[in-house]
Amino acid sequence: MSDANHEPEPHIGWLRAILTAAAIVVVGIAVCVYGANAMLTKFKSIDRHQQVALATTIFFVGLFAIAWALRILQRRKII
């Protein structure tokens, strides 16, 4: 097979990699930590065990959403 029709992989520079990593960390902290905290302040009427379950669920859903978004960005060769 010929490599004439094959496009080269895009090169991601160090600056873009650092900025992407910083953005991912900021979004991850905002979603996983501050998102769970914001929901807990709204639901003060539930008991401690339900608060722990709610915070844990929000944290892991946010973590899954970030991993899913990273996979989509990776598939599109953005990161």
N, CA, C and O atoms as a GROMACS GRO file, in nm:
protein
  316
    1MET      N    1   0.082  -0.118   0.000
    1MET     CA    2   0.000   0.000   0.000
    1MET      C    3   0.087   0.125   0.000
    1MET      O    4   0.199   0.126   0.051
    2SER      N    5   0.034   0.225  -0.057
    2SER     CA    6   0.106   0.350  -0.068
    2SER      C    7   0.068   0.444   0.046
    2SER      O    8  -0.047   0.446   0.091
    3ASP      N    9   0.165   0.520   0.090
    3ASP     CA   10   0.140   0.620   0.193
    3ASP      C   11   0.106   0.756   0.134
    3ASP      O   12   0.100   0.855   0.206
    4ALA      N   13   0.085   0.762   0.004
    4ALA     CA   14   0.057   0.890  -0.061
    4ALA      C   15  -0.077   0.948  -0.017
    4ALA      O   16  -0.091   1.070  -0.009
    5ASN      N   17  -0.176   0.864   0.011
    5ASN     CA   18  -0.309   0.912   0.050
    5ASN      C   19  -0.322   0.927   0.202
    5ASN      O   20  -0.426   0.974   0.250
    6HIS      N   21  -0.221   0.889   0.275
    6HIS     CA   22  -0.226   0.895   0.421
    6HIS      C   23  -0.184   1.033   0.468
    6HIS      O   24  -0.074   1.080   0.436
    7GLU      N   25  -0.274   1.099   0.546
    7GLU     CA   26  -0.241   1.231   0.600
    7GLU      C   27  -0.159   1.215   0.727
    7GLU      O   28  -0.184   1.126   0.807
    8PRO      N   29  -0.061   1.301   0.745
    8PRO     CA   30   0.020   1.292   0.868
    8PRO      C   31  -0.063   1.330   0.991
    8PRO      O   32  -0.156   1.411   0.983
    9GLU      N   33  -0.028   1.271   1.104
    9GLU     CA   34  -0.096   1.301   1.229
    9GLU      C   35  -0.066   1.447   1.267
    9GLU      O   36   0.048   1.492   1.252
   10PRO      N   37  -0.165   1.520   1.316
   10PRO     CA   38  -0.138   1.658   1.358
   10PRO      C   39  -0.047   1.660   1.481
   10PRO      O   40  -0.062   1.577   1.571
   11HIS      N   41   0.044   1.753   1.484
   11HIS     CA   42   0.138   1.765   1.594
   11HIS      C   43   0.082   1.864   1.695
   11HIS      O   44   0.045   1.976   1.660
   12ILE      N   45   0.076   1.823   1.820
   12ILE     CA   46   0.029   1.911   1.926
   12ILE      C   47   0.152   1.964   1.998
   12ILE      O   48   0.234   1.887   2.048
   13GLY      N   49   0.164   2.095   2.003
   13GLY     CA   50   0.280   2.157   2.067
   13GLY      C   51   0.268   2.156   2.218
   13GLY      O   52   0.164   2.125   2.274
   14TRP      N   53   0.380   2.192   2.283
   14TRP     CA   54   0.383   2.193   2.429
   14TRP      C   55   0.286   2.295   2.487
   14TRP      O   56   0.221   2.266   2.588
   15LEU      N   57   0.276   2.412   2.428
   15LEU     CA   58   0.188   2.516   2.480
   15LEU      C   59   0.043   2.469   2.476
   15LEU      O   60  -0.031   2.487   2.573
   16ARG      N   61   0.003   2.411   2.366
   16ARG     CA   62  -0.134   2.361   2.354
   16ARG      C   63  -0.159   2.247   2.452
   16ARG      O   64  -0.267   2.239   2.510
   17ALA      N   65  -0.063   2.161   2.471
   17ALA     CA   66  -0.078   2.050   2.566
   17ALA      C   67  -0.092   2.101   2.709
   17ALA      O   68  -0.175   2.050   2.785
   18ILE      N   69  -0.012   2.200   2.746
   18ILE     CA   70  -0.020   2.257   2.881
   18ILE      C   71  -0.152   2.328   2.903
   18ILE      O   72  -0.214   2.313   3.008
   19LEU      N   73  -0.196   2.407   2.805
   19LEU     CA   74  -0.322   2.478   2.818
   19LEU      C   75  -0.441   2.382   2.823
   19LEU      O   76  -0.536   2.404   2.898
   20THR      N   77  -0.436   2.276   2.744
   20THR     CA   78  -0.541   2.176   2.746
   20THR      C   79  -0.546   2.106   2.881
   20THR      O   80  -0.654   2.085   2.936
   21ALA      N   81  -0.431   2.069   2.934
   21ALA     CA   82  -0.426   2.002   3.064
   21ALA      C   83  -0.478   2.093   3.175
   21ALA      O   84  -0.550   2.048   3.264
   22ALA      N   85  -0.442   2.221   3.170
   22ALA     CA   86  -0.490   2.316   3.270
   22ALA      C   87  -0.642   2.332   3.262
   22ALA      O   88  -0.708   2.339   3.365
   23ALA      N   89  -0.696   2.340   3.141
   23ALA     CA   90  -0.840   2.353   3.125
   23ALA      C   91  -0.913   2.229   3.177
   23ALA      O   92  -1.019   2.240   3.239
   24ILE      N   93  -0.857   2.113   3.151
   24ILE     CA   94  -0.918   1.988   3.197
   24ILE      C   95  -0.918   1.981   3.350
   24ILE      O   96  -1.017   1.938   3.410
   25VAL      N   97  -0.810   2.023   3.412
   25VAL     CA   98  -0.802   2.022   3.558
   25VAL      C   99  -0.903   2.120   3.618
   25VAL      O  100  -0.970   2.087   3.716
   26VAL      N  101  -0.913   2.238   3.562
   26VAL     CA  102  -1.007   2.339   3.613
   26VAL      C  103  -1.151   2.290   3.599
   26VAL      O  104  -1.229   2.301   3.694
   27VAL      N  105  -1.186   2.237   3.484
   27VAL     CA  106  -1.322   2.185   3.464
   27VAL      C  107  -1.347   2.066   3.556
   27VAL      O  108  -1.456   2.052   3.612
   28GLY      N  109  -1.249   1.980   3.572
   28GLY     CA  110  -1.264   1.864   3.659
   28GLY      C  111  -1.289   1.903   3.803
   28GLY      O  112  -1.375   1.846   3.869
   29ILE      N  113  -1.214   2.000   3.853
   29ILE     CA  114  -1.235   2.046   3.990
   29ILE      C  115  -1.372   2.112   4.004
   29ILE      O  116  -1.443   2.088   4.102
   30ALA      N  117  -1.408   2.193   3.908
   30ALA     CA  118  -1.537   2.262   3.914
   30ALA      C  119  -1.653   2.163   3.914
   30ALA      O  120  -1.746   2.178   3.993
   31VAL      N  121  -1.647   2.064   3.828
   31VAL     CA  122  -1.758   1.969   3.818
   31VAL      C  123  -1.761   1.875   3.937
   31VAL      O  124  -1.865   1.857   4.001
   32CYS      N  125  -1.649   1.815   3.968
   32CYS     CA  126  -1.647   1.709   4.070
   32CYS      C  127  -1.655   1.762   4.212
   32CYS      O  128  -1.724   1.703   4.296
   33VAL      N  129  -1.588   1.871   4.242
   33VAL     CA  130  -1.584   1.919   4.380
   33VAL      C  131  -1.689   2.026   4.404
   33VAL      O  132  -1.774   2.011   4.492
   34TYR      N  133  -1.684   2.133   4.326
   34TYR     CA  134  -1.776   2.243   4.351
   34TYR      C  135  -1.919   2.209   4.310
   34TYR      O  136  -2.014   2.259   4.369
   35GLY      N  137  -1.934   2.125   4.210
   35GLY     CA  138  -2.069   2.082   4.172
   35GLY      C  139  -2.135   2.000   4.281
   35GLY      O  140  -2.252   2.020   4.312
   36ALA      N  141  -2.061   1.909   4.339
   36ALA     CA  142  -2.114   1.828   4.450
   36ALA      C  143  -2.143   1.916   4.571
   36ALA      O  144  -2.245   1.898   4.637
   37ASN      N  145  -2.056   2.010   4.600
   37ASN     CA  146  -2.076   2.100   4.714
   37ASN      C  147  -2.199   2.188   4.692
   37ASN      O  148  -2.276   2.211   4.785
   38ALA      N  149  -2.218   2.236   4.571
   38ALA     CA  150  -2.334   2.320   4.543
   38ALA      C  151  -2.464   2.244   4.560
   38ALA      O  152  -2.563   2.298   4.610
   39MET      N  153  -2.465   2.120   4.519
   39MET     CA  154  -2.586   2.039   4.535
   39MET      C  155  -2.613   2.010   4.683
   39MET      O  156  -2.729   2.007   4.724
   40LEU      N  157  -2.510   1.989   4.761
   40LEU     CA  158  -2.529   1.961   4.903
   40LEU      C  159  -2.583   2.081   4.979
   40LEU      O  160  -2.658   2.064   5.076
   41THR      N  161  -2.547   2.200   4.937
   41THR     CA  162  -2.599   2.318   5.005
   41THR      C  163  -2.747   2.339   4.975
   41THR      O  164  -2.818   2.402   5.053
   42LYS      N  165  -2.794   2.286   4.863
   42LYS     CA  166  -2.937   2.298   4.829
   42LYS      C  167  -3.021   2.194   4.901
   42LYS      O  168  -3.139   2.219   4.928
   43PHE      N  169  -2.964   2.079   4.933
   43PHE     CA  170  -3.038   1.970   4.996
   43PHE      C  171  -2.998   1.956   5.143
   43PHE      O  172  -2.935   1.857   5.180
   44LYS      N  173  -3.035   2.052   5.224
   44LYS     CA  174  -3.001   2.046   5.366
   44LYS      C  175  -3.101   1.962   5.446
   44LYS      O  176  -3.074   1.927   5.560
   45SER      N  177  -3.215   1.931   5.387
   45SER     CA  178  -3.318   1.859   5.461
   45SER      C  179  -3.293   1.708   5.465
   45SER      O  180  -3.361   1.637   5.539
   46ILE      N  181  -3.197   1.658   5.388
   46ILE     CA  182  -3.172   1.514   5.388
   46ILE      C  183  -3.067   1.480   5.495
   46ILE      O  184  -2.988   1.566   5.534
   47ASP      N  185  -3.069   1.356   5.542
   47ASP     CA  186  -2.976   1.317   5.648
   47ASP      C  187  -2.834   1.295   5.595
   47ASP      O  188  -2.811   1.302   5.474
   48ARG      N  189  -2.743   1.268   5.684
   48ARG     CA  190  -2.600   1.259   5.651
   48ARG      C  191  -2.570   1.149   5.550
   48ARG      O  192  -2.492   1.170   5.457
   49HIS      N  193  -2.631   1.032   5.566
   49HIS     CA  194  -2.604   0.921   5.474
   49HIS      C  195  -2.652   0.952   5.333
   49HIS      O  196  -2.587   0.916   5.235
   50GLN      N  197  -2.764   1.019   5.322
   50GLN     CA  198  -2.813   1.058   5.190
   50GLN      C  199  -2.726   1.166   5.129
   50GLN      O  200  -2.705   1.168   5.008
   51GLN      N  201  -2.673   1.256   5.211
   51GLN     CA  202  -2.582   1.358   5.160
   51GLN      C  203  -2.453   1.296   5.106
   51GLN      O  204  -2.404   1.336   5.001
   52VAL      N  205  -2.400   1.197   5.178
   52VAL     CA  206  -2.279   1.128   5.133
   52VAL      C  207  -2.306   1.056   5.001
   52VAL      O  208  -2.224   1.061   4.910
   53ALA      N  209  -2.420   0.989   4.992
   53ALA     CA  210  -2.455   0.918   4.869
   53ALA      C  211  -2.472   1.015   4.753
   53ALA      O  212  -2.427   0.988   4.641
   54LEU      N  213  -2.536   1.128   4.778
   54LEU     CA  214  -2.556   1.228   4.674
   54LEU      C  215  -2.423   1.287   4.627
   54LEU      O  216  -2.400   1.300   4.507
   55ALA      N  217  -2.337   1.323   4.722
   55ALA     CA  218  -2.207   1.382   4.686
   55ALA      C  219  -2.121   1.282   4.610
   55ALA      O  220  -2.054   1.318   4.514
   56THR      N  221  -2.123   1.157   4.652
   56THR     CA  222  -2.045   1.053   4.585
   56THR      C  223  -2.097   1.030   4.444
   56THR      O  224  -2.018   1.016   4.350
   57THR      N  225  -2.228   1.026   4.428
   57THR     CA  226  -2.288   1.007   4.296
   57THR      C  227  -2.253   1.122   4.202
   57THR      O  228  -2.215   1.100   4.088
   58ILE      N  229  -2.266   1.244   4.252
   58ILE     CA  230  -2.234   1.362   4.169
   58ILE      C  231  -2.087   1.361   4.131
   58ILE      O  232  -2.052   1.392   4.017
   59PHE      N  233  -2.000   1.327   4.225
   59PHE     CA  234  -1.857   1.322   4.197
   59PHE      C  235  -1.825   1.222   4.086
   59PHE      O  236  -1.754   1.255   3.992
   60PHE      N  237  -1.878   1.101   4.098
   60PHE     CA  238  -1.844   0.998   3.998
   60PHE      C  239  -1.913   1.021   3.864
   60PHE      O  240  -1.858   0.985   3.760
   61VAL      N  241  -2.032   1.080   3.864
   61VAL     CA  242  -2.096   1.115   3.737
   61VAL      C  243  -2.014   1.223   3.667
   61VAL      O  244  -1.994   1.218   3.545
   62GLY      N  245  -1.967   1.321   3.743
   62GLY     CA  246  -1.881   1.425   3.686
   62GLY      C  247  -1.750   1.368   3.634
   62GLY      O  248  -1.703   1.407   3.527
   63LEU      N  249  -1.692   1.277   3.709
   63LEU     CA  250  -1.568   1.213   3.666
   63LEU      C  251  -1.589   1.132   3.537
   63LEU      O  252  -1.506   1.136   3.447
   64PHE      N  253  -1.700   1.060   3.530
   64PHE     CA  254  -1.733   0.984   3.408
   64PHE      C  255  -1.756   1.078   3.290
   64PHE      O  256  -1.711   1.049   3.179
   65ALA      N  257  -1.824   1.190   3.314
   65ALA     CA  258  -1.850   1.286   3.206
   65ALA      C  259  -1.719   1.345   3.152
   65ALA      O  260  -1.705   1.364   3.032
   66ILE      N  261  -1.626   1.374   3.242
   66ILE     CA  262  -1.497   1.427   3.198
   66ILE      C  263  -1.421   1.323   3.117
   66ILE      O  264  -1.362   1.355   3.014
   67ALA      N  265  -1.420   1.198   3.163
   67ALA     CA  266  -1.352   1.092   3.089
   67ALA      C  267  -1.415   1.071   2.953
   67ALA      O  268  -1.344   1.049   2.854
   68TRP      N  269  -1.546   1.076   2.946
   68TRP     CA  270  -1.617   1.060   2.819
   68TRP      C  271  -1.584   1.176   2.724
   68TRP      O  272  -1.558   1.154   2.606
   69ALA      N  273  -1.584   1.298   2.777
   69ALA     CA  274  -1.549   1.415   2.694
   69ALA      C  275  -1.406   1.407   2.645
   69ALA      O  276  -1.377   1.441   2.530
   70LEU      N  277  -1.315   1.362   2.730
   70LEU     CA  278  -1.175   1.347   2.688
   70LEU      C  279  -1.162   1.243   2.578
   70LEU      O  280  -1.083   1.260   2.486
   71ARG      N  281  -1.238   1.137   2.588
   71ARG     CA  282  -1.233   1.033   2.484
   71ARG      C  283  -1.283   1.087   2.351
   71ARG      O  284  -1.226   1.057   2.246
   72ILE      N  285  -1.388   1.168   2.354
   72ILE     CA  286  -1.439   1.229   2.230
   72ILE      C  287  -1.335   1.325   2.172
   72ILE      O  288  -1.310   1.324   2.051
   73LEU      N  289  -1.275   1.406   2.255
   73LEU     CA  290  -1.171   1.499   2.208
   73LEU      C  291  -1.051   1.423   2.152
   73LEU      O  292  -0.991   1.466   2.054
   74GLN      N  293  -1.017   1.311   2.214
   74GLN     CA  294  -0.906   1.230   2.166
   74GLN      C  295  -0.938   1.167   2.032
   74GLN      O  296  -0.853   1.163   1.944
   75ARG      N  297  -1.061   1.118   2.015
   75ARG     CA  298  -1.102   1.056   1.890
   75ARG      C  299  -1.099   1.157   1.775
   75ARG      O  300  -1.066   1.122   1.662
   76ARG      N  301  -1.135   1.281   1.804
   76ARG     CA  302  -1.133   1.386   1.701
   76ARG      C  303  -0.997   1.448   1.682
   76ARG      O  304  -0.981   1.540   1.602
   77LYS      N  305  -0.897   1.397   1.755
   77LYS     CA  306  -0.758   1.441   1.747
   77LYS      C  307  -0.741   1.588   1.786
   77LYS      O  308  -0.658   1.660   1.731
   78ILE      N  309  -0.823   1.632   1.884
   78ILE     CA  310  -0.809   1.767   1.936
   78ILE      C  311  -0.705   1.768   2.046
   78ILE      O  312  -0.630   1.865   2.062
   79ILE      N  313  -0.701   1.659   2.124
   79ILE     CA  314  -0.598   1.647   2.227
   79ILE      C  315  -0.520   1.520   2.204
   79ILE      O  316  -0.428   1.490   2.280
   0.00000   0.00000   0.00000
